[in-house]
Amino acid sequence: MSSAAGGTHHLKVVLLGEGCVGKTSLLMRYIEDKFNDKHLTTLQATFLNKRLNINGKRINLSIWDTAGQEKFHALGPIYYRNSNGAILVYDITDEDSFGKVKNWVKELKKMLGSDILLAIAGNKIDLEHERTVVLEEAESYASTVGAKHYYTSAKLNQGVEELFLDITRDMVDRLEQNAQVKETRTSQVLVIDDETPVQTSCCSGARHN
């Protein structure tokens, strides 16, 4: 999803990660500025739209929130296939959820190569005192896979706006770079007429007696 019909960029970002890491909470905080203490389980996937204006560019951002439970993992490709970006969320108090992020990154790179922008979010920084994921390890891992790393708390509304705005800006930049490359390639195409002329034999009109 990446068209700019009528001057509006249509972009899609998908939220991936283990169940209970706070994907839905991040989305609800960003779209509606709400936080619910009760855990809301996402079944399969839901999406919400957000209209933005960044540097004079109109953007229609479609954010997909996927189910984190293992039984829904196989459905992942259906949701991230046409995405411009992916936000991989882990809970800083749950080391297993960070391991799941690494699995998702491998899968995304295998399926989509470098076509998709990645952001990694260490969520629930309001529980810093319970942290089990080593901060330096998370940041180092993100840089090795070409992802930006963020610290967020849907509860305290920290880092949420920055996370979504940054990845949206990066997706727009990537889109425009790709469009320029395509334009340059098109202008360099030369049409060569390589049709082989029809050869006629010098004796084709001769009579045989």
C-alpha positions as CSV (number, residue, x, y, z in Angstrom):
1,M,0.0,0.0,0.0
2,S,1.8,3.1,-1.1
3,S,-0.2,5.2,-3.7
4,A,-0.4,8.9,-3.5
5,A,-3.7,9.4,-5.3
6,G,-5.0,13.0,-5.2
7,G,-1.8,14.1,-3.3
8,T,-2.5,11.8,-0.3
9,H,-0.1,9.1,0.7
10,H,-1.8,5.9,1.7
11,L,0.5,4.0,4.1
12,K,0.1,0.8,6.1
13,V,2.0,-0.2,9.3
14,V,1.5,-3.4,11.1
15,L,2.0,-4.0,14.9
16,L,3.6,-7.4,15.7
17,G,4.6,-9.1,18.9
18,E,3.7,-11.6,21.6
19,G,0.3,-11.4,23.3
20,C,0.1,-9.1,26.4
21,V,3.0,-6.8,25.3
22,G,0.7,-3.9,24.9
23,K,0.2,-3.5,21.1
24,T,-3.5,-2.6,21.4
25,S,-2.8,-0.2,24.2
26,L,-0.2,1.6,22.1
27,L,-2.6,1.9,19.3
28,M,-5.5,3.1,21.4
29,R,-3.3,5.6,23.1
30,Y,-2.1,7.0,19.8
31,I,-5.5,7.1,18.0
32,E,-7.8,7.9,20.9
33,D,-5.5,9.0,23.7
34,K,-7.1,6.4,25.9
35,F,-5.6,3.7,28.2
36,N,-7.4,0.7,29.6
37,D,-5.8,-1.1,32.6
38,K,-7.6,-4.3,31.6
39,H,-5.8,-6.5,29.0
40,L,-7.7,-6.5,25.8
41,T,-7.0,-9.6,23.7
42,T,-6.9,-9.0,20.0
43,L,-8.4,-11.9,18.0
44,Q,-6.9,-12.1,14.5
45,A,-6.5,-8.5,13.5
46,T,-8.1,-5.1,13.6
47,F,-7.1,-1.8,12.0
48,L,-7.6,1.9,12.6
49,N,-6.9,4.9,10.3
50,K,-5.2,8.1,11.2
51,R,-5.0,11.2,9.0
52,L,-1.8,13.1,9.3
53,N,-0.2,16.2,7.7
54,I,3.6,16.0,7.8
55,N,5.6,18.8,6.1
56,G,2.6,19.7,4.0
57,K,2.1,16.1,2.9
58,R,-1.3,14.5,3.5
59,I,-1.1,11.0,4.8
60,N,-3.7,8.4,5.4
61,L,-2.1,5.9,7.9
62,S,-3.7,2.5,8.3
63,I,-2.4,0.8,11.5
64,W,-3.0,-3.0,11.8
65,D,-3.1,-4.5,15.2
66,T,-2.5,-8.3,15.1
67,A,-3.2,-11.1,17.5
68,G,-0.1,-12.1,19.5
69,Q,-1.1,-15.6,20.4
70,E,0.9,-18.4,18.8
71,K,-2.1,-20.0,17.2
72,F,-2.6,-16.8,15.1
73,H,1.1,-16.6,14.0
74,A,0.5,-18.3,10.7
75,L,-1.9,-15.5,9.7
76,G,0.9,-12.9,10.0
77,P,1.8,-12.8,6.3
78,I,-1.8,-11.9,5.4
79,Y,-1.5,-8.7,7.4
80,Y,2.1,-7.6,6.8
81,R,2.3,-8.5,3.1
82,N,1.4,-5.0,1.8
83,S,2.8,-3.1,4.7
84,N,5.2,-0.1,4.3
85,G,6.4,-0.5,7.9
86,A,6.2,-2.8,10.9
87,I,6.4,-1.9,14.6
88,L,7.7,-4.9,16.6
89,V,6.6,-4.6,20.3
90,Y,8.1,-6.4,23.3
91,D,7.5,-6.0,27.1
92,I,10.7,-4.8,28.9
93,T,9.8,-7.1,31.8
94,D,9.4,-10.2,29.6
95,E,12.6,-11.6,28.0
96,D,10.6,-14.2,26.0
97,S,8.7,-11.4,24.2
98,F,12.0,-9.9,23.1
99,G,13.0,-13.3,21.7
100,K,9.7,-13.3,19.7
101,V,10.6,-9.9,18.2
102,K,13.8,-11.5,16.8
103,N,11.7,-14.3,15.2
104,W,9.4,-11.7,13.6
105,V,12.3,-9.7,12.2
106,K,13.8,-12.9,10.6
107,E,10.4,-13.7,9.1
108,L,9.9,-10.2,7.8
109,K,13.3,-10.0,6.2
110,K,12.9,-13.5,4.7
111,M,9.5,-12.6,3.2
112,L,10.0,-8.9,2.3
113,G,13.7,-8.2,2.3
114,S,14.5,-4.5,2.8
115,D,11.1,-3.4,1.4
116,I,9.7,-2.9,4.8
117,L,10.8,-0.3,7.4
118,L,11.2,-1.7,10.9
119,A,10.8,-0.1,14.4
120,I,11.3,-1.9,17.6
121,A,9.4,-0.7,20.7
122,G,10.3,-1.7,24.3
123,N,7.0,-1.1,25.9
124,K,5.9,-0.8,29.6
125,I,8.7,1.5,30.7
126,D,6.5,2.5,33.6
127,L,7.7,-0.9,35.0
128,E,11.4,-0.1,34.7
129,H,12.1,-1.5,38.1
130,E,10.9,-5.0,36.8
131,R,13.0,-4.8,33.6
132,T,14.5,-8.1,32.5
133,V,15.5,-7.2,28.9
134,V,19.0,-5.5,29.0
135,L,18.7,-2.0,27.5
136,E,22.0,-2.1,25.7
137,E,21.3,-5.5,24.2
138,A,17.9,-4.3,22.8
139,E,19.5,-1.2,21.2
140,S,22.4,-3.1,19.8
141,Y,20.1,-5.8,18.3
142,A,17.9,-3.1,16.7
143,S,20.9,-1.4,15.0
144,T,22.2,-4.7,13.6
145,V,18.9,-5.3,11.8
146,G,18.5,-1.8,10.6
147,A,15.6,-0.9,12.9
148,K,15.1,2.2,15.1
149,H,14.5,1.4,18.8
150,Y,12.0,3.2,21.0
151,Y,11.0,3.1,24.6
152,T,7.2,3.5,25.2
153,S,4.6,3.4,27.9
154,A,1.0,3.4,26.7
155,K,0.0,3.9,30.4
156,L,2.0,7.0,30.9
157,N,1.7,8.1,27.2
158,Q,5.5,8.2,26.8
159,G,7.2,7.8,23.4
160,V,4.0,6.7,21.7
161,E,3.5,9.8,19.5
162,E,7.2,9.8,18.6
163,L,7.2,6.1,17.6
164,F,4.3,6.5,15.2
165,L,5.3,9.8,13.8
166,D,8.9,8.7,13.2
167,I,8.0,5.6,11.3
168,T,5.4,7.5,9.2
169,R,8.0,10.1,8.2
170,D,10.5,7.3,7.3
171,M,7.8,5.5,5.3
172,V,7.0,8.7,3.3
173,D,10.8,9.3,2.7
174,R,11.2,5.7,1.5
175,L,8.2,6.1,-0.8
176,E,9.5,9.3,-2.4
177,Q,13.0,7.9,-2.8
178,N,11.6,4.8,-4.6
179,A,9.4,7.1,-6.8
180,Q,12.5,9.1,-7.8
181,V,14.5,6.0,-8.6
182,K,11.7,4.7,-10.7
183,E,11.5,8.0,-12.5
184,T,15.2,8.1,-13.1
185,R,15.2,4.5,-14.5
186,T,12.3,5.4,-16.8
187,S,14.0,8.4,-18.2
188,Q,17.1,6.3,-19.0
189,V,15.3,3.7,-21.0
190,L,16.3,3.8,-24.7
191,V,14.1,2.2,-27.3
192,I,16.3,0.4,-29.8
193,D,14.9,-0.8,-33.1
194,D,16.6,-4.1,-33.4
195,E,14.3,-5.5,-36.1
196,T,16.3,-7.6,-38.6
197,P,15.8,-6.3,-42.1
198,V,14.3,-8.8,-44.5
199,Q,17.0,-10.0,-46.8
200,T,16.1,-10.8,-50.4
201,S,18.2,-13.0,-52.6
202,C,19.8,-11.3,-55.6
203,C,18.6,-14.2,-57.8
204,S,15.0,-14.3,-56.4
205,G,13.6,-13.0,-59.6
206,A,15.7,-15.3,-61.9
207,R,13.9,-17.8,-64.1
208,H,15.1,-21.4,-64.1
209,N,15.1,-22.9,-67.6
